[in-house]
Amino acid sequence: MSGVSTIAMRAARGLTLLAALWLPLHGVNAQEQRQSGPRPKIIRDAEIENLLRDYTRPVLKVAGLAQQNVEVTIIGDRSYNAFVADGKRIFINAGALMDADTPNQIIGVLAHETGHIAGGHLARMREQLAGAQTMAIVAMLLAGAGVAAGAAAGASGTNIGNAAAGAISAPQEMIRRSLLSYQRGEEQAADRSAVKYLNETHQSAKGMLETFQRFQNDQLFLSQRVDPYLLSHPMARERIAALEELAKASPYYNSKDPPALQARHDLMRAKLFGFMERPDAVYRRYPISDTSLAAQYARAISAYRFGNVNEAVGKIDALIAKEPGNPYFQELKGQALLESGRAGQAIAPLRQAVAMTGGNALIRAMLGQALVQSGNPAYNDEAISELVRATQRDPDSVEGWRSLAMAYGRKGDTANADLASAQGLMAAGQYRTGQELAARARQTFKPGTPGWLKADDILNFKPPKPQ
C-alpha cells in the first residue's frame, strides 16, 4: 500500500476539512483548532503507538531495518488504508486499526509496507521528501485524494480541475502521481517480502490475505468511477491468488495471535471507537450487555467525552480496579480530569501513569500540562523538568512545547519561553513564526550558551521548499 488507495479516496474530502494539526487522543480544543487552521489530522496516543511498535519490531528486525527508526504514523481517517511515502514512515489510518479483528491483520499490512521500504520502492521520492515534515506529506497526499474523491463522486471536469489547481501545484502533482503510480511489480514484491518476514517471525500471513481480499471487494465497487492512474494498489485476481498460494504454503498459516496481544488489540480498537465515534455508535458496538474490558473502556471514554465527568471517572476507576497495573487507565483518568478543568486532581493519576510506563513522553507531556494548568506556583519547577524530558524524547510534541513555554513564562524566563514557543511552532510546520521567535530568543541568550545555539539552529534551518 505504497500510496493512497481508492478506499482512502472515498472519505478523503471530509478528511481535508478536519481542523487539527496534531490530534492526540487527549485532544485539542475547538479554539485551538480555529487558531491553527485546517491541517492534516494525525493521532498521537501512547498506548496505541506502543502497541504498533510491538507489532512492527520483529518485522523490521528480520527486514534489516531495526536501526532505521521507522515510525508508524496514525491518520485520523475512518477508511481502511495504509501506505509509505519515504523510507522512515509508515502511515496507517485509524479505520484500519478499528476494523481489523486481529493483530495479525494489522501486522500483515505493516509487513507489506515494510516490504516497500526494504525494497527501496520509493527511492526516487526520498530526496524530495527527506526534509518534509510528516504534516507536509500527509497534506500533499490528502489534497490529491480529495481531488480523486471528487472524481469518484461524479464531479464535473471543470470542478475537478479547479480543485486540483487550488490544492496541488504541478510539482506536487508529479510527486503524488509517482507515489500513487500503478506499480504492480512492486506491490507483488512487497507481498512476497511480507510473507517472508511473517514466516521468519513465526506469524501467519492469513490476516494479510484477508485484508487484501477486503481491498479487492472495495475496489470492485469503485473501479468504474476513479481515474486508474490514481489507484495505488492493483488488486487483480491473479495477485490475490499468488498471495493466497504463498500464505497457505507457510507452516504458520493457522497460527493464532497470543491472547495477551489480542486483548491489547481489542483495547486499542475500543479506545479509537470511544474517541472517534458518537455515543450512539459506541453503544451499538459495545452495548451494556457486553461486560468485556474493551467494552467498558469504550463506554468510559465516551462518557467522559459526552457525559458527566463524575460518571466517567467512576467508570474509569472500575477499570483501574480490574487492572491496577494498566498505566493507560490511569492516563485516561488524568486526561478526563484535566480536560474537565480539574488539573490539580489530574496530577496524581498522571504521575502514576508516567512511573508505570517508564516515563512515556506523551504521558509526561500531559503531566507537565496538568502541573502548569493547576496554577500552583509550587509545581512550576516540576512542570519544567517533566516537559523538558518529554520534549527531548518527543520533539514533535506541540502541546509539550506550548506548556513548557507557559511554565518558563510564569517564571519570568522570557528567553526560554520564546525558545520553547519557537520549537513548538517548528514542530507544527509554522516555520516563519517559529524563526521570528527564535531570533528574539537568540538576542536574549548569551552567545555560545545552549539556548543561543538552539535558537541559532532554528534560524539556520531551511524549510522544505513548496512543491
C-alpha beads as a LAMMPS data file, in Angstrom:
LAMMPS data file: protein, C-alpha beads

467 atoms
466 bonds

1 atom types
1 bond types

-500.0 500.0 xlo xhi
-500.0 500.0 ylo yhi
-500.0 500.0 zlo zhi

Masses

1 110.0

Atoms # bond

1 1 1 0.000 0.000 0.000
2 1 1 2.608 2.471 -1.125
3 1 1 0.144 5.243 -1.943
4 1 1 -3.319 6.451 -1.094
5 1 1 -5.699 3.726 -2.145
6 1 1 -9.148 4.089 -3.621
7 1 1 -10.581 3.202 -0.252
8 1 1 -8.989 6.296 1.245
9 1 1 -10.296 8.394 -1.630
10 1 1 -13.869 7.626 -0.727
11 1 1 -13.632 9.612 2.519
12 1 1 -10.822 11.990 1.685
13 1 1 -12.924 15.078 1.068
14 1 1 -14.131 15.076 4.629
15 1 1 -10.621 14.414 5.887
16 1 1 -9.190 17.500 4.217
17 1 1 -11.700 19.645 6.092
18 1 1 -10.671 18.433 9.545
19 1 1 -9.090 21.252 11.526
20 1 1 -6.336 19.662 13.586
21 1 1 -2.601 19.835 13.166
22 1 1 -1.868 17.128 15.692
23 1 1 -4.687 15.269 17.362
24 1 1 -3.581 13.323 20.418
25 1 1 -6.308 11.135 21.792
26 1 1 -6.219 13.600 24.636
27 1 1 -7.485 16.122 22.129
28 1 1 -7.170 19.713 21.039
29 1 1 -9.996 22.082 21.795
30 1 1 -12.103 23.905 19.255
31 1 1 -10.447 27.252 19.935
32 1 1 -7.008 25.781 19.209
33 1 1 -8.364 24.247 16.021
34 1 1 -9.739 27.575 14.790
35 1 1 -6.430 29.276 15.518
36 1 1 -4.274 26.646 13.833
37 1 1 -6.428 26.481 10.705
38 1 1 -7.043 23.429 8.500
39 1 1 -4.355 20.794 8.975
40 1 1 -3.978 17.077 8.396
41 1 1 -5.344 15.065 11.273
42 1 1 -2.660 12.976 12.967
43 1 1 -3.439 10.924 16.061
44 1 1 -0.896 10.627 18.864
45 1 1 -1.512 8.175 21.676
46 1 1 0.961 6.400 23.950
47 1 1 -0.971 3.132 24.245
48 1 1 -1.596 2.728 20.531
49 1 1 1.902 3.790 19.488
50 1 1 3.460 1.298 21.913
51 1 1 1.265 -1.491 20.561
52 1 1 2.167 -0.655 16.958
53 1 1 5.857 -0.640 17.882
54 1 1 5.397 -4.135 19.303
55 1 1 3.712 -5.164 16.046
56 1 1 6.487 -3.786 13.844
57 1 1 9.606 -4.516 15.901
58 1 1 10.109 -8.185 14.921
59 1 1 9.185 -7.495 11.284
60 1 1 11.605 -4.585 10.992
61 1 1 14.330 -6.710 12.573
62 1 1 14.110 -9.546 10.048
63 1 1 13.811 -6.965 7.237
64 1 1 17.127 -5.429 8.279
65 1 1 15.500 -2.131 9.266
66 1 1 15.788 -2.320 13.053
67 1 1 18.312 0.545 13.171
68 1 1 16.446 2.884 10.838
69 1 1 13.936 4.148 13.425
70 1 1 10.948 3.507 11.177
71 1 1 7.887 5.127 12.732
72 1 1 4.202 4.327 12.329
73 1 1 2.028 7.443 11.994
74 1 1 -1.729 7.189 12.579
75 1 1 -4.003 9.260 10.355
76 1 1 -7.375 10.099 11.863
77 1 1 -9.380 8.802 8.924
78 1 1 -12.108 6.186 9.271
79 1 1 -11.296 4.420 5.977
80 1 1 -9.174 1.264 5.807
81 1 1 -5.786 2.167 4.368
82 1 1 -2.028 2.215 4.909
83 1 1 0.888 3.473 2.812
84 1 1 4.511 4.583 2.870
85 1 1 5.794 7.870 1.498
86 1 1 9.508 7.610 2.270
87 1 1 11.992 5.268 3.915
88 1 1 11.234 6.107 7.516
89 1 1 7.468 6.432 7.967
90 1 1 4.576 4.029 7.640
91 1 1 1.176 5.724 7.632
92 1 1 -1.902 3.815 8.740
93 1 1 -5.483 5.034 9.026
94 1 1 -7.348 4.755 12.306
95 1 1 -10.065 2.979 10.329
96 1 1 -7.704 0.098 9.607
97 1 1 -6.967 -0.296 13.310
98 1 1 -10.654 -0.086 14.195
99 1 1 -11.829 -2.574 11.587
100 1 1 -9.071 -5.174 11.916
101 1 1 -10.399 -8.014 14.044
102 1 1 -6.989 -9.422 14.957
103 1 1 -3.430 -8.191 15.473
104 1 1 -2.399 -10.476 12.620
105 1 1 -4.436 -8.473 10.104
106 1 1 -2.619 -5.250 11.018
107 1 1 0.768 -6.942 11.306
108 1 1 0.313 -8.262 7.771
109 1 1 -0.397 -4.751 6.483
110 1 1 2.639 -3.374 8.308
111 1 1 4.771 -6.205 6.938
112 1 1 3.664 -5.319 3.400
113 1 1 4.592 -1.662 3.925
114 1 1 7.923 -2.762 5.392
115 1 1 8.492 -4.678 2.167
116 1 1 8.157 -1.421 0.230
117 1 1 10.709 0.312 2.459
118 1 1 13.187 -2.572 2.434
119 1 1 12.806 -2.925 -1.333
120 1 1 13.591 0.741 -1.934
121 1 1 10.395 1.135 -3.946
122 1 1 10.178 4.823 -3.128
123 1 1 13.857 5.634 -3.508
124 1 1 13.199 8.283 -6.155
125 1 1 10.978 10.153 -3.698
126 1 1 13.328 10.212 -0.750
127 1 1 15.398 13.205 -1.763
128 1 1 12.282 15.307 -2.324
129 1 1 10.623 14.172 0.885
130 1 1 13.665 13.880 3.145
131 1 1 13.216 17.314 4.703
132 1 1 9.443 17.319 4.741
133 1 1 7.540 17.170 7.985
134 1 1 5.029 14.368 8.388
135 1 1 2.307 17.012 8.177
136 1 1 3.512 18.180 4.770
137 1 1 3.499 14.659 3.358
138 1 1 0.016 13.917 4.679
139 1 1 -1.303 17.256 3.430
140 1 1 0.013 16.578 -0.076
141 1 1 -1.434 13.090 -0.219
142 1 1 -4.792 14.081 1.208
143 1 1 -5.101 17.041 -1.125
144 1 1 -4.623 14.675 -4.018
145 1 1 -7.037 12.164 -2.557
146 1 1 -9.625 14.926 -2.220
147 1 1 -9.424 15.573 -5.957
148 1 1 -9.794 11.856 -6.651
149 1 1 -12.767 11.700 -4.300
150 1 1 -14.411 14.433 -6.342
151 1 1 -13.941 12.322 -9.436
152 1 1 -15.369 9.276 -7.690
153 1 1 -18.397 11.295 -6.615
154 1 1 -19.096 12.339 -10.196
155 1 1 -17.931 15.961 -10.039
156 1 1 -17.673 17.829 -13.327
157 1 1 -14.340 18.078 -15.104
158 1 1 -14.247 21.824 -14.525
159 1 1 -14.773 21.471 -10.789
160 1 1 -12.175 18.747 -10.508
161 1 1 -9.687 20.853 -12.422
162 1 1 -10.314 23.845 -10.170
163 1 1 -9.895 21.707 -7.080
164 1 1 -6.639 20.318 -8.377
165 1 1 -5.326 23.758 -9.237
166 1 1 -6.163 25.011 -5.768
167 1 1 -4.802 22.048 -3.862
168 1 1 -1.780 20.842 -5.776
169 1 1 0.848 22.628 -7.784
170 1 1 2.351 20.885 -10.808
171 1 1 5.467 19.546 -8.998
172 1 1 3.302 18.256 -6.153
173 1 1 1.071 16.533 -8.665
174 1 1 4.103 14.853 -10.230
175 1 1 5.242 13.591 -6.823
176 1 1 1.756 12.444 -5.919
177 1 1 1.285 10.611 -9.205
178 1 1 4.601 8.883 -8.627
179 1 1 3.508 7.856 -5.144
180 1 1 0.199 6.597 -6.488
181 1 1 1.566 5.012 -9.626
182 1 1 0.252 1.678 -10.784
183 1 1 3.293 -0.434 -9.902
184 1 1 2.063 -3.980 -9.985
185 1 1 5.540 -5.478 -9.818
186 1 1 6.482 -3.532 -6.707
187 1 1 3.227 -4.458 -4.988
188 1 1 3.770 -8.142 -5.669
189 1 1 7.380 -7.869 -4.490
190 1 1 6.168 -6.276 -1.249
191 1 1 3.643 -9.113 -0.877
192 1 1 6.384 -11.721 -1.199
193 1 1 8.638 -9.862 1.224
194 1 1 5.826 -9.554 3.751
195 1 1 5.136 -13.300 3.698
196 1 1 8.869 -13.924 4.118
197 1 1 9.030 -11.622 7.154
198 1 1 5.956 -13.229 8.698
199 1 1 7.409 -16.701 8.195
200 1 1 10.704 -15.674 9.761
201 1 1 8.861 -14.296 12.797
202 1 1 6.634 -17.403 13.001
203 1 1 3.468 -15.466 12.221
204 1 1 0.623 -16.205 9.843
205 1 1 0.006 -14.410 6.550
206 1 1 -3.709 -15.200 6.802
207 1 1 -4.538 -11.743 8.166
208 1 1 -2.703 -10.067 5.316
209 1 1 -4.646 -12.167 2.803
210 1 1 -7.955 -11.328 4.500
211 1 1 -7.124 -7.621 4.380
212 1 1 -6.230 -7.612 0.700
213 1 1 -9.349 -9.559 -0.173
214 1 1 -11.239 -6.757 1.556
215 1 1 -9.400 -4.191 -0.579
216 1 1 -10.302 -6.121 -3.691
217 1 1 -14.004 -6.112 -2.814
218 1 1 -13.997 -2.368 -2.159
219 1 1 -12.110 -1.692 -5.370
220 1 1 -14.651 -3.588 -7.428
221 1 1 -17.234 -1.096 -6.173
222 1 1 -15.135 1.973 -7.008
223 1 1 -13.208 0.897 -10.079
224 1 1 -15.687 2.301 -12.598
225 1 1 -15.567 5.788 -11.106
226 1 1 -11.902 6.519 -10.367
227 1 1 -9.005 7.515 -12.603
228 1 1 -6.988 4.269 -12.936
229 1 1 -3.740 6.220 -12.704
230 1 1 -4.704 7.203 -9.149
231 1 1 -5.008 3.603 -7.997
232 1 1 -2.085 2.735 -5.770
233 1 1 -2.797 -0.909 -5.163
234 1 1 -3.854 -3.097 -8.064
235 1 1 -5.923 -5.874 -6.550
236 1 1 -6.017 -8.143 -9.581
237 1 1 -7.385 -11.617 -9.037
238 1 1 -4.050 -13.144 -10.026
239 1 1 -2.265 -11.116 -7.353
240 1 1 -4.682 -12.308 -4.680
241 1 1 -4.280 -15.869 -5.928
242 1 1 -0.485 -15.616 -5.803
243 1 1 -0.615 -14.234 -2.264
244 1 1 -3.023 -16.966 -1.193
245 1 1 -0.673 -19.636 -2.521
246 1 1 2.277 -18.153 -0.628
247 1 1 0.295 -17.688 2.563
248 1 1 -1.147 -21.191 2.643
249 1 1 2.250 -22.731 1.950
250 1 1 3.537 -21.344 5.250
251 1 1 3.754 -23.731 8.219
252 1 1 2.438 -20.860 10.336
253 1 1 -0.698 -20.188 8.291
254 1 1 -3.051 -21.350 11.055
255 1 1 -1.074 -19.758 13.891
256 1 1 -3.129 -17.605 16.242
257 1 1 -2.211 -14.350 17.937
258 1 1 -1.241 -14.696 21.614
259 1 1 -4.274 -13.986 23.857
260 1 1 -2.482 -11.129 25.641
261 1 1 -1.747 -9.441 22.327
262 1 1 -5.336 -9.915 21.182
263 1 1 -6.518 -8.319 24.432
264 1 1 -4.323 -5.262 23.814
265 1 1 -5.612 -5.087 20.251
266 1 1 -9.206 -5.165 21.496
267 1 1 -8.483 -2.322 23.929
268 1 1 -6.898 -0.275 21.142
269 1 1 -9.965 -0.682 18.951
270 1 1 -12.260 0.201 21.832
271 1 1 -10.215 3.308 22.574
272 1 1 -10.425 4.519 19.000
273 1 1 -14.161 3.872 18.856
274 1 1 -14.652 5.708 22.135
275 1 1 -12.768 8.768 20.924
276 1 1 -13.816 8.863 17.283
277 1 1 -17.473 7.801 17.315
278 1 1 -20.592 9.385 18.759
279 1 1 -22.141 7.781 21.869
280 1 1 -24.948 6.080 19.954
281 1 1 -22.422 4.366 17.681
282 1 1 -20.258 3.387 20.656
283 1 1 -23.212 1.833 22.480
284 1 1 -24.356 -0.027 19.382
285 1 1 -20.938 -1.594 19.056
286 1 1 -20.366 -2.007 22.798
287 1 1 -23.833 -2.433 24.388
288 1 1 -24.312 -2.511 28.146
289 1 1 -24.741 -6.282 27.882
290 1 1 -21.100 -6.514 26.776
291 1 1 -19.135 -6.749 30.009
292 1 1 -15.706 -7.193 28.418
293 1 1 -12.885 -4.904 29.488
294 1 1 -12.720 -3.437 25.979
295 1 1 -16.428 -2.568 26.018
296 1 1 -16.125 -0.915 29.425
297 1 1 -13.124 1.052 28.124
298 1 1 -15.056 2.362 25.114
299 1 1 -18.060 3.342 27.230
300 1 1 -15.883 5.087 29.827
301 1 1 -14.181 7.155 27.126
302 1 1 -17.490 8.027 25.527
303 1 1 -18.915 9.030 28.926
304 1 1 -16.092 11.473 29.610
305 1 1 -16.275 12.953 26.130
306 1 1 -20.042 13.403 26.007
307 1 1 -21.410 12.861 29.501
308 1 1 -20.872 13.673 33.154
309 1 1 -17.215 13.646 34.132
310 1 1 -18.004 12.264 37.607
311 1 1 -19.801 9.330 35.998
312 1 1 -16.876 8.867 33.615
313 1 1 -14.310 8.879 36.439
314 1 1 -16.400 6.255 38.227
315 1 1 -16.270 4.046 35.131
316 1 1 -12.520 4.601 34.809
317 1 1 -11.985 3.759 38.495
318 1 1 -13.812 0.477 37.851
319 1 1 -11.338 -0.234 35.042
320 1 1 -8.413 0.569 37.348
321 1 1 -9.821 -1.783 39.979
322 1 1 -9.904 -4.594 37.414
323 1 1 -6.397 -3.895 36.050
324 1 1 -4.458 -1.796 38.566
325 1 1 -1.259 -2.371 36.622
326 1 1 -2.585 -0.827 33.397
327 1 1 -0.973 2.630 33.065
328 1 1 -3.338 3.743 30.319
329 1 1 -6.350 3.580 32.625
330 1 1 -4.507 5.947 34.964
331 1 1 -3.665 8.139 31.975
332 1 1 -7.329 8.204 30.939
333 1 1 -8.408 9.255 34.429
334 1 1 -5.886 12.083 34.447
335 1 1 -6.925 13.095 30.964
336 1 1 -10.620 13.213 31.847
337 1 1 -9.915 15.342 34.921
338 1 1 -7.516 17.640 33.081
339 1 1 -9.888 18.300 30.220
340 1 1 -12.778 18.963 32.598
341 1 1 -10.857 21.770 34.285
342 1 1 -9.606 19.743 37.259
343 1 1 -5.899 19.934 36.513
344 1 1 -4.873 19.638 40.156
345 1 1 -6.774 16.360 40.541
346 1 1 -5.276 15.053 37.282
347 1 1 -1.713 15.218 38.587
348 1 1 -1.776 12.106 40.804
349 1 1 -3.048 9.597 38.202
350 1 1 -0.778 11.088 35.545
351 1 1 2.232 10.774 37.844
352 1 1 1.331 7.112 38.295
353 1 1 0.989 6.624 34.537
354 1 1 4.391 8.222 33.922
355 1 1 6.018 5.992 36.532
356 1 1 4.286 2.851 35.248
357 1 1 5.382 3.468 31.626
358 1 1 8.977 4.320 32.472
359 1 1 8.456 7.960 31.541
360 1 1 6.491 7.797 28.281
361 1 1 6.987 11.155 26.584
362 1 1 3.364 11.730 25.590
363 1 1 2.050 10.988 29.077
364 1 1 4.855 13.022 30.613
365 1 1 3.853 15.983 28.440
366 1 1 0.271 15.634 29.690
367 1 1 1.524 15.565 33.282
368 1 1 3.515 18.727 32.617
369 1 1 0.408 20.316 31.136
370 1 1 -1.599 19.418 34.272
371 1 1 1.113 20.854 36.529
372 1 1 1.072 24.113 34.560
373 1 1 -2.698 24.366 34.349
374 1 1 -3.114 23.695 38.062
375 1 1 -1.968 27.280 38.607
376 1 1 0.044 26.260 41.671
377 1 1 3.441 28.046 41.621
378 1 1 4.884 25.237 43.743
379 1 1 4.552 22.910 40.726
380 1 1 6.326 25.170 38.239
381 1 1 9.836 23.718 38.547
382 1 1 8.461 20.167 38.405
383 1 1 6.469 21.107 35.303
384 1 1 9.583 22.426 33.580
385 1 1 11.534 19.293 34.496
386 1 1 8.811 16.974 33.186
387 1 1 8.260 18.973 29.990
388 1 1 11.964 19.280 29.195
389 1 1 12.305 15.495 29.423
390 1 1 9.120 14.971 27.414
391 1 1 10.182 17.247 24.559
392 1 1 13.702 15.806 24.499
393 1 1 12.259 12.353 23.835
394 1 1 9.474 13.574 21.588
395 1 1 10.459 16.843 19.862
396 1 1 7.269 16.698 17.765
397 1 1 5.105 17.250 20.858
398 1 1 3.484 20.578 20.015
399 1 1 1.446 20.602 23.226
400 1 1 4.565 19.777 25.234
401 1 1 6.442 22.775 23.833
402 1 1 3.425 25.028 24.370
403 1 1 3.110 24.033 28.023
404 1 1 6.855 24.400 28.524
405 1 1 6.717 27.929 27.144
406 1 1 3.931 28.749 29.616
407 1 1 5.942 27.324 32.526
408 1 1 9.015 29.364 31.606
409 1 1 6.847 32.439 31.155
410 1 1 5.451 32.085 34.663
411 1 1 8.997 32.076 35.997
412 1 1 9.769 35.231 34.068
413 1 1 12.279 33.397 31.850
414 1 1 11.268 35.048 28.577
415 1 1 14.247 33.760 26.597
416 1 1 13.459 30.108 27.258
417 1 1 9.736 30.799 26.852
418 1 1 10.357 32.245 23.383
419 1 1 12.679 29.363 22.517
420 1 1 10.130 26.730 23.589
421 1 1 7.413 28.508 21.635
422 1 1 9.692 28.605 18.593
423 1 1 10.427 24.880 18.851
424 1 1 6.724 24.102 19.101
425 1 1 5.961 26.192 16.034
426 1 1 8.745 24.491 14.072
427 1 1 7.350 21.085 15.052
428 1 1 3.968 22.285 13.794
429 1 1 5.470 23.329 10.464
430 1 1 4.879 27.048 11.150
431 1 1 8.447 27.886 10.199
432 1 1 8.232 31.623 9.662
433 1 1 6.694 32.440 13.043
434 1 1 8.952 29.912 14.730
435 1 1 12.061 31.541 13.313
436 1 1 10.829 35.004 14.314
437 1 1 10.545 33.865 17.936
438 1 1 13.912 32.083 17.725
439 1 1 15.514 35.353 16.563
440 1 1 14.041 37.144 19.571
441 1 1 15.265 34.394 21.910
442 1 1 18.785 34.446 20.433
443 1 1 19.089 38.136 21.181
444 1 1 18.401 37.409 24.859
445 1 1 20.713 34.422 25.366
446 1 1 24.420 34.872 25.870
447 1 1 26.277 33.851 22.661
448 1 1 27.522 30.283 22.752
449 1 1 25.180 29.097 25.513
450 1 1 22.934 26.056 24.862
451 1 1 19.846 28.250 24.439
452 1 1 21.641 30.545 21.984
453 1 1 22.862 27.558 19.963
454 1 1 19.369 26.026 19.791
455 1 1 17.897 29.335 18.657
456 1 1 20.659 29.683 16.098
457 1 1 19.959 26.175 14.761
458 1 1 16.314 27.138 14.225
459 1 1 17.324 30.306 12.377
460 1 1 19.682 28.325 10.130
461 1 1 17.078 25.677 9.331
462 1 1 15.991 25.691 5.709
463 1 1 12.310 24.805 5.455
464 1 1 11.325 22.425 2.641
465 1 1 10.576 24.418 -0.486
466 1 1 6.904 24.438 -1.517
467 1 1 6.435 21.924 -4.312

Bonds

1 1 1 2
2 1 2 3
3 1 3 4
4 1 4 5
5 1 5 6
6 1 6 7
7 1 7 8
8 1 8 9
9 1 9 10
10 1 10 11
11 1 11 12
12 1 12 13
13 1 13 14
14 1 14 15
15 1 15 16
16 1 16 17
17 1 17 18
18 1 18 19
19 1 19 20
20 1 20 21
21 1 21 22
22 1 22 23
23 1 23 24
24 1 24 25
25 1 25 26
26 1 26 27
27 1 27 28
28 1 28 29
29 1 29 30
30 1 30 31
31 1 31 32
32 1 32 33
33 1 33 34
34 1 34 35
35 1 35 36
36 1 36 37
37 1 37 38
38 1 38 39
39 1 39 40
40 1 40 41
41 1 41 42
42 1 42 43
43 1 43 44
44 1 44 45
45 1 45 46
46 1 46 47
47 1 47 48
48 1 48 49
49 1 49 50
50 1 50 51
51 1 51 52
52 1 52 53
53 1 53 54
54 1 54 55
55 1 55 56
56 1 56 57
57 1 57 58
58 1 58 59
59 1 59 60
60 1 60 61
61 1 61 62
62 1 62 63
63 1 63 64
64 1 64 65
65 1 65 66
66 1 66 67
67 1 67 68
68 1 68 69
69 1 69 70
70 1 70 71
71 1 71 72
72 1 72 73
73 1 73 74
74 1 74 75
75 1 75 76
76 1 76 77
77 1 77 78
78 1 78 79
79 1 79 80
80 1 80 81
81 1 81 82
82 1 82 83
83 1 83 84
84 1 84 85
85 1 85 86
86 1 86 87
87 1 87 88
88 1 88 89
89 1 89 90
90 1 90 91
91 1 91 92
92 1 92 93
93 1 93 94
94 1 94 95
95 1 95 96
96 1 96 97
97 1 97 98
98 1 98 99
99 1 99 100
100 1 100 101
101 1 101 102
102 1 102 103
103 1 103 104
104 1 104 105
105 1 105 106
106 1 106 107
107 1 107 108
108 1 108 109
109 1 109 110
110 1 110 111
111 1 111 112
112 1 112 113
113 1 113 114
114 1 114 115
115 1 115 116
116 1 116 117
117 1 117 118
118 1 118 119
119 1 119 120
120 1 120 121
121 1 121 122
122 1 122 123
123 1 123 124
124 1 124 125
125 1 125 126
126 1 126 127
127 1 127 128
128 1 128 129
129 1 129 130
130 1 130 131
131 1 131 132
132 1 132 133
133 1 133 134
134 1 134 135
135 1 135 136
136 1 136 137
137 1 137 138
138 1 138 139
139 1 139 140
140 1 140 141
141 1 141 142
142 1 142 143
143 1 143 144
144 1 144 145
145 1 145 146
146 1 146 147
147 1 147 148
148 1 148 149
149 1 149 150
150 1 150 151
151 1 151 152
152 1 152 153
153 1 153 154
154 1 154 155
155 1 155 156
156 1 156 157
157 1 157 158
158 1 158 159
159 1 159 160
160 1 160 161
161 1 161 162
162 1 162 163
163 1 163 164
164 1 164 165
165 1 165 166
166 1 166 167
167 1 167 168
168 1 168 169
169 1 169 170
170 1 170 171
171 1 171 172
172 1 172 173
173 1 173 174
174 1 174 175
175 1 175 176
176 1 176 177
177 1 177 178
178 1 178 179
179 1 179 180
180 1 180 181
181 1 181 182
182 1 182 183
183 1 183 184
184 1 184 185
185 1 185 186
186 1 186 187
187 1 187 188
188 1 188 189
189 1 189 190
190 1 190 191
191 1 191 192
192 1 192 193
193 1 193 194
194 1 194 195
195 1 195 196
196 1 196 197
197 1 197 198
198 1 198 199
199 1 199 200
200 1 200 201
201 1 201 202
202 1 202 203
203 1 203 204
204 1 204 205
205 1 205 206
206 1 206 207
207 1 207 208
208 1 208 209
209 1 209 210
210 1 210 211
211 1 211 212
212 1 212 213
213 1 213 214
214 1 214 215
215 1 215 216
216 1 216 217
217 1 217 218
218 1 218 219
219 1 219 220
220 1 220 221
221 1 221 222
222 1 222 223
223 1 223 224
224 1 224 225
225 1 225 226
226 1 226 227
227 1 227 228
228 1 228 229
229 1 229 230
230 1 230 231
231 1 231 232
232 1 232 233
233 1 233 234
234 1 234 235
235 1 235 236
236 1 236 237
237 1 237 238
238 1 238 239
239 1 239 240
240 1 240 241
241 1 241 242
242 1 242 243
243 1 243 244
244 1 244 245
245 1 245 246
246 1 246 247
247 1 247 248
248 1 248 249
249 1 249 250
250 1 250 251
251 1 251 252
252 1 252 253
253 1 253 254
254 1 254 255
255 1 255 256
256 1 256 257
257 1 257 258
258 1 258 259
259 1 259 260
260 1 260 261
261 1 261 262
262 1 262 263
263 1 263 264
264 1 264 265
265 1 265 266
266 1 266 267
267 1 267 268
268 1 268 269
269 1 269 270
270 1 270 271
271 1 271 272
272 1 272 273
273 1 273 274
274 1 274 275
275 1 275 276
276 1 276 277
277 1 277 278
278 1 278 279
279 1 279 280
280 1 280 281
281 1 281 282
282 1 282 283
283 1 283 284
284 1 284 285
285 1 285 286
286 1 286 287
287 1 287 288
288 1 288 289
289 1 289 290
290 1 290 291
291 1 291 292
292 1 292 293
293 1 293 294
294 1 294 295
295 1 295 296
296 1 296 297
297 1 297 298
298 1 298 299
299 1 299 300
300 1 300 301
301 1 301 302
302 1 302 303
303 1 303 304
304 1 304 305
305 1 305 306
306 1 306 307
307 1 307 308
308 1 308 309
309 1 309 310
310 1 310 311
311 1 311 312
312 1 312 313
313 1 313 314
314 1 314 315
315 1 315 316
316 1 316 317
317 1 317 318
318 1 318 319
319 1 319 320
320 1 320 321
321 1 321 322
322 1 322 323
323 1 323 324
324 1 324 325
325 1 325 326
326 1 326 327
327 1 327 328
328 1 328 329
329 1 329 330
330 1 330 331
331 1 331 332
332 1 332 333
333 1 333 334
334 1 334 335
335 1 335 336
336 1 336 337
337 1 337 338
338 1 338 339
339 1 339 340
340 1 340 341
341 1 341 342
342 1 342 343
343 1 343 344
344 1 344 345
345 1 345 346
346 1 346 347
347 1 347 348
348 1 348 349
349 1 349 350
350 1 350 351
351 1 351 352
352 1 352 353
353 1 353 354
354 1 354 355
355 1 355 356
356 1 356 357
357 1 357 358
358 1 358 359
359 1 359 360
360 1 360 361
361 1 361 362
362 1 362 363
363 1 363 364
364 1 364 365
365 1 365 366
366 1 366 367
367 1 367 368
368 1 368 369
369 1 369 370
370 1 370 371
371 1 371 372
372 1 372 373
373 1 373 374
374 1 374 375
375 1 375 376
376 1 376 377
377 1 377 378
378 1 378 379
379 1 379 380
380 1 380 381
381 1 381 382
382 1 382 383
383 1 383 384
384 1 384 385
385 1 385 386
386 1 386 387
387 1 387 388
388 1 388 389
389 1 389 390
390 1 390 391
391 1 391 392
392 1 392 393
393 1 393 394
394 1 394 395
395 1 395 396
396 1 396 397
397 1 397 398
398 1 398 399
399 1 399 400
400 1 400 401
401 1 401 402
402 1 402 403
403 1 403 404
404 1 404 405
405 1 405 406
406 1 406 407
407 1 407 408
408 1 408 409
409 1 409 410
410 1 410 411
411 1 411 412
412 1 412 413
413 1 413 414
414 1 414 415
415 1 415 416
416 1 416 417
417 1 417 418
418 1 418 419
419 1 419 420
420 1 420 421
421 1 421 422
422 1 422 423
423 1 423 424
424 1 424 425
425 1 425 426
426 1 426 427
427 1 427 428
428 1 428 429
429 1 429 430
430 1 430 431
431 1 431 432
432 1 432 433
433 1 433 434
434 1 434 435
435 1 435 436
436 1 436 437
437 1 437 438
438 1 438 439
439 1 439 440
440 1 440 441
441 1 441 442
442 1 442 443
443 1 443 444
444 1 444 445
445 1 445 446
446 1 446 447
447 1 447 448
448 1 448 449
449 1 449 450
450 1 450 451
451 1 451 452
452 1 452 453
453 1 453 454
454 1 454 455
455 1 455 456
456 1 456 457
457 1 457 458
458 1 458 459
459 1 459 460
460 1 460 461
461 1 461 462
462 1 462 463
463 1 463 464
464 1 464 465
465 1 465 466
466 1 466 467
